[in-house]
Amino acid sequence: MIRSWFFLIAFLNAVDGILSYWGYVNGYMKELNPFMDAVLSMHPLTFLLLKLWVSAILVGVGVFSKTVVLSLKPGVKMGFLVILWLIALLYTLITLNHLRWLVPVLQVLWFS
Protein backbone atom coordinates (compact mmCIF):
# COMPACT_ATOMS: atom_id res chain seq x y z
CA MET A 1 0.00 0.00 0.00
CA ILE A 2 2.67 2.49 1.02
CA ARG A 3 4.83 1.45 -1.93
CA SER A 4 2.13 2.53 -4.38
CA TRP A 5 1.90 5.95 -2.70
CA PHE A 6 5.64 6.49 -3.24
CA PHE A 7 5.29 5.45 -6.88
CA LEU A 8 2.32 7.79 -7.39
CA ILE A 9 4.18 10.73 -5.82
CA ALA A 10 7.27 9.95 -7.93
CA PHE A 11 5.13 9.89 -11.09
CA LEU A 12 3.33 13.14 -10.23
CA ASN A 13 6.65 14.82 -9.35
CA ALA A 14 8.14 13.76 -12.69
CA VAL A 15 5.05 14.98 -14.57
CA ASP A 16 5.25 18.29 -12.69
CA GLY A 17 8.92 18.60 -13.58
CA ILE A 18 8.42 17.85 -17.26
CA LEU A 19 5.42 20.17 -17.61
CA SER A 20 7.11 22.95 -15.62
CA TYR A 21 10.28 22.64 -17.68
CA TRP A 22 8.42 22.67 -20.99
CA GLY A 23 6.08 25.46 -19.93
CA TYR A 24 8.89 27.63 -18.59
CA VAL A 25 11.22 27.13 -21.56
CA ASN A 26 8.40 28.01 -23.96
CA GLY A 27 7.21 30.97 -21.91
CA TYR A 28 3.82 29.55 -20.92
CA MET A 29 4.17 29.50 -17.15
CA LYS A 30 6.09 30.76 -14.14
CA GLU A 31 7.22 28.53 -11.27
CA LEU A 32 5.44 29.46 -8.03
CA ASN A 33 7.83 27.66 -5.66
CA PRO A 34 10.58 30.26 -4.89
CA PHE A 35 13.34 27.66 -4.48
CA MET A 36 12.47 25.80 -7.66
CA ASP A 37 12.00 29.11 -9.49
CA ALA A 38 15.58 30.02 -8.57
CA VAL A 39 16.82 26.65 -9.88
CA LEU A 40 14.71 27.03 -13.02
CA SER A 41 16.02 30.56 -13.59
CA MET A 42 19.62 29.39 -13.18
CA HIS A 43 19.32 26.62 -15.71
CA PRO A 44 16.09 24.92 -16.79
CA LEU A 45 17.77 21.58 -17.50
CA THR A 46 19.16 21.51 -13.94
CA PHE A 47 15.60 21.97 -12.70
CA LEU A 48 14.33 19.07 -14.81
CA LEU A 49 17.18 16.78 -13.77
CA LEU A 50 16.61 17.64 -10.10
CA LYS A 51 12.90 16.78 -10.37
CA LEU A 52 13.66 13.51 -12.15
CA TRP A 53 16.37 12.67 -9.58
CA VAL A 54 13.89 13.22 -6.72
CA SER A 55 11.40 10.97 -8.53
CA ALA A 56 14.05 8.26 -8.90
CA ILE A 57 14.81 8.48 -5.18
CA LEU A 58 11.09 8.21 -4.38
CA VAL A 59 10.86 5.08 -6.53
CA GLY A 60 13.85 3.64 -4.69
CA VAL A 61 12.29 4.44 -1.32
CA GLY A 62 9.06 2.85 -2.53
CA VAL A 63 10.88 -0.33 -3.52
CA PHE A 64 12.49 -0.69 -0.09
CA SER A 65 9.59 0.71 1.95
CA LYS A 66 7.97 -2.65 2.63
CA THR A 67 10.64 -3.80 5.05
CA VAL A 68 10.63 -0.49 6.93
CA VAL A 69 6.85 -0.24 7.09
CA LEU A 70 6.47 -3.72 8.56
CA SER A 71 8.43 -2.60 11.60
CA LEU A 72 6.29 0.49 12.26
CA LYS A 73 3.64 0.58 14.96
CA PRO A 74 0.07 0.82 13.59
CA GLY A 75 -0.42 4.45 14.71
CA VAL A 76 2.86 5.57 13.16
CA LYS A 77 2.05 3.66 9.98
CA MET A 78 -1.32 5.43 9.73
CA GLY A 79 0.30 8.84 10.30
CA PHE A 80 2.84 8.03 7.60
CA LEU A 81 0.05 7.06 5.19
CA VAL A 82 -1.79 10.32 5.91
CA ILE A 83 1.35 12.32 5.15
CA LEU A 84 1.88 10.42 1.88
CA TRP A 85 -1.78 10.93 0.99
CA LEU A 86 -1.48 14.69 1.59
CA ILE A 87 1.68 14.90 -0.53
CA ALA A 88 -0.06 12.98 -3.34
CA LEU A 89 -3.05 15.30 -3.07
CA LEU A 90 -0.81 18.35 -3.26
CA TYR A 91 0.99 17.04 -6.35
CA THR A 92 -2.33 16.15 -7.94
CA LEU A 93 -3.53 19.72 -7.42
CA ILE A 94 -0.25 21.06 -8.81
CA THR A 95 -0.61 18.84 -11.88
CA LEU A 96 -4.21 19.98 -12.35
CA ASN A 97 -3.03 23.58 -12.02
CA HIS A 98 -0.76 22.99 -15.02
CA LEU A 99 -3.90 22.34 -17.06
CA ARG A 100 -4.78 26.07 -16.79
CA TRP A 101 -2.02 26.94 -19.23
CA LEU A 102 -1.52 23.54 -20.87
CA VAL A 103 -5.02 23.04 -22.33
CA PRO A 104 -5.09 26.37 -24.24
CA VAL A 105 -1.55 25.76 -25.53
CA LEU A 106 -2.42 22.25 -26.72
CA GLN A 107 -5.59 23.55 -28.39
CA VAL A 108 -3.56 26.12 -30.33
CA LEU A 109 -0.92 23.54 -31.28
CA TRP A 110 -3.52 20.92 -32.23
CA PHE A 111 -5.72 23.18 -34.37
CA SER A 112 -3.04 25.22 -36.07
N, C-alpha and C positions, 0 to 999 in steps of 0.2 A: 504493500500500500504506500509506504513512505517512498519507496524507490520510484514509483510512478510520479509522485509529486516533484521529485528532483528532476526527472526527465522532462516533465511538463514545463517547469520553470526554466530549465536549460533551453528548451525549444523556443519558449516565448522570449527569452533574453536574446537568443540568436536572431529571431525574427525582428525584434526591436532594433538590434544592432544593424542588421542589413537594411531595414527600411529607413532608419535614421541616417545611415551613411549615404544611401542613395538620395534621399530627400534633401539632405544638407548639400551634397556635392552638386546637385542640380538646382539648388536654390528654392526648393519647395517648402522647407520647414526650418525651424530653429530649435535647437536642443534646449529643453527647459531645465534640466539638471545642471547646476552651475559647474560642478566638477567635470562632468562628461562634456559640457560645452567647451570648457577650457581644453580638454584633450582633443575634441573635434576641431577646434580652432587651430590648435598646434599643427595637427596633421590628421586628416580624416581617416587615412588607412590605419594609423595607430589606434584610433578609436574603434574601428571595425575589428581589428585583431584583438584588442583588449576584450571586447564583448564576446567574441568567439572563444577566446581563452577562458573566460569566466564560465561560459556554457560548457566547455570541455571539462573543466574542474567539477561543475555541478553533475555532469554525467558520471564522472569518476566517483564522486561522493555517493551518488545514487547506486552505483554498482556495489559499493562496499558498505552501504547503509544497513543492510539486513543484519549483519553480525552485531553492529553497534546498537541497533534498535531493539534487538532481542534482550539486551542486558538492561534496558531502561525500565524504570518502574512505570506502571500504567498511567499515573497522573502526569509524569514527565513526558511520556510518549504522547499523551493527548495534547499537552501544551505544545509540543514540537509539531504535531500535525496541524494545530491551529495556526501556528506561525507560518508553516509552509503553505497552508491554504490562503492566508492573507497575502503572502508574497505572490502566489499564483494569481490571486484576484487583482492585485495591483498591476502585475504585468499584463493581464488580460485587458484591463482598462487602458493601459498605455498603448497596447496594440490596437485597440478599438479607436483610440484617439488619433492614431496614424491615419485611420480611414477618412478623417476630416479633410486632409489634403490629398490622400492617395486616390480616392474615388474620382474626384474631378480631373486629376492628372491622367488617370487611366482612361477616362472617358474621352479626353482630348486626344490622347495617343491612339486609342482604338478607332475613333471615328474620323481621324484626319488622314 
